[in-house]
Every structure is written in structure tokens, then in C-alpha cells.
Amino acid sequence: MQKKERVLKANDLKRMIKRKCTISRRNCVKYWGRTSRDHFLVMCQICFKLAENGWEFFTEAEGVNDKWRADIVAIHGDVGQIIEVLHTESEERYMKKKDTYPSEFILRGVRTKDFKIEEFDI
């Protein structure tokens, strides 16, 4: 894929996220007061690694259709990932959430229990 096509694809992926999220949350980790410590620390570690590897990311990103909100949306060229940090969510709840995300993104669930950033590949 040529550079122009990758840029167009990245822009298409960003258009699936509400504009307020892409402006105010670009490469920033948003903290909600109710977020658990473990959840937030794992999210920070992942975002730091994404930034080190040239990924653009948005946290607590909401879909333009109001049907989904992801912990992390990461975009690098024509590749988009949605990363859910799972701390208290049950497997059943995670499976329900998976169906709401756009199919254009690679979906990854990461458990906080025993999380090791060294083993997290991008």
C-alpha cells in the first residue's frame, strides 16, 4: 500500500471516533475518577509503548455512532487497534462489547492480572 493510501485509511479510521476525542485525547491518557489503579496503570504502560513505537492513540475514545467506547484506540498507518484493558469485566461482558466495535479495527483484550508490558507486542 502506498503512503497516500495509508494516510487515507488512517483518516477513515479516525472518522469512526467522535471528533471531541480525536482533538482532546490524542496521545493523552484520560483518567476517570472511578478508574481502578490497576486498570489505569496498565493503560498507561500500553500507551507509553504505543507512543515509543510511533502509534497515535486515543483513550476513552467514543464511536461516532454512540454504540461503543474503547479504553484505547491506536492507529499506525493503515492499521487500527482497539485495546480493552480488562480488570473487573467478566468474559461475558467483554464478549458483548466486542460486537459493538467497528470491524475495521483489530480488537485486543488485555487482562490487568499478571500483565507484563515486556510481553505485550504491538
Buried (B, 14 or more C-beta within 10 A) or exposed (E): EEEEEBEEBBEEBBEBBBEEBBEEBEEEBBEEEEBEEBBBBBBBBBBEBBBEEEBBBBBBBBBEEEEBBBBBBBBBBBBBBBBBBBBEBEEEEBEEBEEEBBEEBEBBBBBBEEBEEEEBEB
